[in-house]
């Protein structure tokens, strides 16, 4: 016999990307797809971060990983960009991260 809680478990504790953030990320992803840089993506959410990964191949490790993290002391978010070579940068807003990612895409070509 197990105890069942009367409360419904909610996903409100998880951190998510907003609609506008997803739109910006997918626009950047679409540019990479048209250039042949990426072929697949994945999303992951937990209580500490929201993660969007870009893949060159479906079976490969991510070429690029975008993370949205909640700062513990302040009520704002930090965005982190991790590239294949384990180089990562932190940004205060998603627009700065996307500009940096596009710049790095141009450097790859």
N, C-alpha and C positions, 0 to 999 in steps of 0.2 A: 504494500500500500504506500502511495506517495501523497504528499501534500500538494495541493494545487492552489496557487495564489488566485485570489479573486480579482486582482488588478490585471489589466491587460498590459503586456509589455509593449512599450512604444519605441520607435526609432528616433525619438526627438533628441536623444543624447548624442547621436552621430553628427559628424561634421560633413557638410555637403557643399558642392559648387552651386552657385546661383545660376539661374537661366542665362543671364548676361555673361557670366564667366564661362559657362559651357559653350555658348555661342562663339566667344572670342577664341577659346581653345580649339574648337572644331574648325573654325576658319583657318587658323594656323596649321592645323593637321591637314586640311584640304590642300593647302599650298604645298606641303611636303609630299602628299600623295601625287599631285600633278607633276612634281619634279622627280618622282620615283624614289624619294628618300624613305617613305614609310608605307606600309601596306596594312597595318592592323593597329588597334588601340585597345586599351582596357581601362576600366574604372574600378576603384576600390574605395570603400568608405569605412571608417571606424570612429571611435570616440575622439581620437587625437588628431587625425588628419584625413583629408580627402586626396586621393591620388589619381592622376591621369597619366598613363604610360603610352608612348609611341613605340611601335615595333617595325623593324625592317622586314622580318619574317615572323610568321605566326608562332613558330616553335622556339624562337630566339629569346634572349633576355632583352629587356627594353633598351632601345637606343637613347631614349629621353624620358625623364620622369618629372612631372610637375606635381608639387605637393602644396596643399593649403593647410597651414598649421595654426592653431589658436595659441596666442601668447598667454601665458599663465597669469601674469600680473595685470596685464592690460586687456581691455576688451576690443582687441583688434586682431587681425590675421597677418601671418607672415607667409610669403610664397617662396618656395624653394625649387630651383631648377637643377636637376642632376643629369649630366650628359654621360655617355657611354664610358668615357675614360675616368669616371669617378670624380670629375670636377663638379663642384656644386657652388651655387651662388644663392644668396638670400635677397629678397625684394620686399618692399612694403606694399606694393600693389601689383596686380596682375598685368597691367599694361606695360610696366617696366620689364617684367619677365618675358612677355611676348616679344617686345622689341629686341631684347637680348637674344632670344631664341632665333628670331628671323635673321639677325645679324650673324649668328653662328652658322645658320643654314647657308647663307651666302658665302661664308668663309670656306665651308666644306666643298662647295662647287668650284 
